[in-house]
Amino acid sequence: FSNGNGRLGHLWQTLILIRWHPLFAFLPVETFIRDRQADYYRVLGNCDRAGNSTDFIDFLLDALRSALRDVATPLPGEQVGE
């Protein structure tokens, strides 16, 4: 594919997350990545140069945390923290 590797990677990561917990089927992780596309490509470039995926893992965990925050509804009396 000339321009499909990222899409396939996103599909696999989504499928893996959904298999781990069905909640991930409803999280807007792709929206977070699309909205931060310049950072996404910068992180991928850093990973290529470093020869490891640490920065990408951090980026993806931040995407998951942000997506969870976007859909989280606190229970009555509950405070939402960092």
C-alpha positions in Angstrom: 0.0 0.0 0.0 1.3 3.4 -0.8 -0.6 5.1 2.0 -2.3 2.5 4.1 0.3 1.3 6.7 -0.9 3.8 9.3 -4.5 3.0 8.7 -3.8 -0.7 9.1 -1.8 -0.1 12.2 -4.6 2.0 13.7 -7.0 -0.8 12.8 -4.9 -3.5 14.6 -4.4 -1.3 17.7 -8.1 -0.7 17.9 -8.9 -4.3 17.5 -6.4 -5.3 20.2 -7.8 -2.7 22.5 -11.4 -3.7 21.9 -10.5 -7.3 22.5 -8.9 -6.3 25.8 -12.0 -4.2 26.8 -15.1 -3.5 24.7 -15.2 0.1 25.9 -12.4 1.0 23.5 -14.8 0.4 20.6 -16.5 3.7 21.6 -13.5 5.9 22.4 -12.5 8.6 19.9 -8.8 7.7 19.9 -8.6 8.3 16.1 -10.0 11.8 16.5 -7.4 12.6 19.1 -4.6 11.4 16.7 -6.1 13.3 13.7 -6.4 16.5 15.8 -2.7 16.1 16.7 -1.4 14.8 13.4 1.7 17.0 13.4 2.7 15.6 16.8 1.8 12.1 15.7 4.3 12.3 12.8 6.9 14.0 14.9 6.7 11.2 17.4 6.9 8.5 14.7 10.0 10.2 13.3 11.6 10.3 16.8 10.9 6.6 17.2 12.5 5.8 13.8 15.6 7.8 14.8 15.8 6.3 18.3 15.1 2.8 17.1 12.4 2.2 19.7 8.8 2.9 20.3 8.9 4.5 23.7 7.7 8.0 22.5 4.9 6.4 20.4 3.7 4.4 23.4 3.6 7.6 25.5 1.8 9.4 22.8 -0.8 6.6 22.4 -1.3 6.3 26.2 -1.9 10.1 26.3 -4.4 9.7 23.4 -6.2 6.9 25.4 -6.3 9.0 28.5 -7.6 12.1 26.7 -10.3 10.0 24.9 -11.4 8.5 28.2 -11.6 12.0 29.8 -13.7 13.1 26.8 -16.3 10.4 27.4 -16.1 10.1 31.2 -19.1 11.2 33.2 -18.4 11.7 36.9 -20.8 10.1 39.3 -22.7 12.4 41.6 -20.3 13.7 44.2 -17.3 12.3 42.4 -14.4 14.6 41.5 -12.5 14.0 38.3 -8.7 14.3 38.9 -5.7 14.2 36.7 
